[in-house]
Amino acid sequence: MSKMSKRYQALKAKIDQNKVYSLDEAIKLLKETGSVKFDASVEAHLRLGIDIKKSEQTVRGSVVMPHGTGKKKIVAAFVTPDKEKEAKEAGAEIVGGKELIEKIKKDGQCDFAVAVAVPEIMKEMAAIAKTLGQKGLMPNPKVGTVTPNIKQVIAEIKKGKIDFKNDDTGNVHAMVGKVSFAESDLKENLEAFLEAVKKAKPDGVKGTYFLSATVCSAMGPAIKLKV
């Protein structure tokens, strides 16, 4: 087991491990314990009371962070020729149709963080579904990345839209900003994320939905959050 650094121990000592903090308290502690040499990301981790063996209890959705995430995302837009100009104007760095699909099929290169597509091209995308799927990049209508409103969805992604889905242990994780953000901005982002996960609660879930929640900065100690 790796030994905690003196820096980490000092930061952890600022947090009462037996206390569940309010949102305002947690954010103040985040700012205090996010002291690294770079602008650390802020992460939220939720443990949900779902049955992961039941597919109908999968929790997934998306949310536009009011103040962005502080992370630039390269967007690839798979579109028909008549939509290429629109996608580029919306901010997509990589735009194409069949020729882009053929290129990825040939070399397997996926130099982007998010992929969006118009419905008309999804049939052709079957050729690279495995490649994109393994990287978690396959466009999906359930999270809004397959849509005829390509300009709108690209704009939302550029503004800070994130997708979330529970992992195989029933947890949901998300980046909700940077330590450098104002406390009020971090609070609004966290509130938006929590509300989105709340709205994504499957109908079949009984009992407590939010079992626990923590927030932390990258390389910082976890802070228990009251939800």
Protein Blocks (a to p, Z undefined) as FASTA:
>chain_A
ZZddfklmmmmmmpcfkbccdfklmmmmmmmmmccfbdcdddddddddbdfkbmklpccd
ddddfklnoiacdddddddfklmmmmmmnopabgcdflmmmmmmmnopacbfbdcddfkl
mmmmmmmmmmmmmnopaccfknopacfklmlmmmmmmnopacddddfkopacddfbdfkl
cfklmmmmmmmmmmmmmmmpcfklgcjfblbdcdddehiacddddZZ
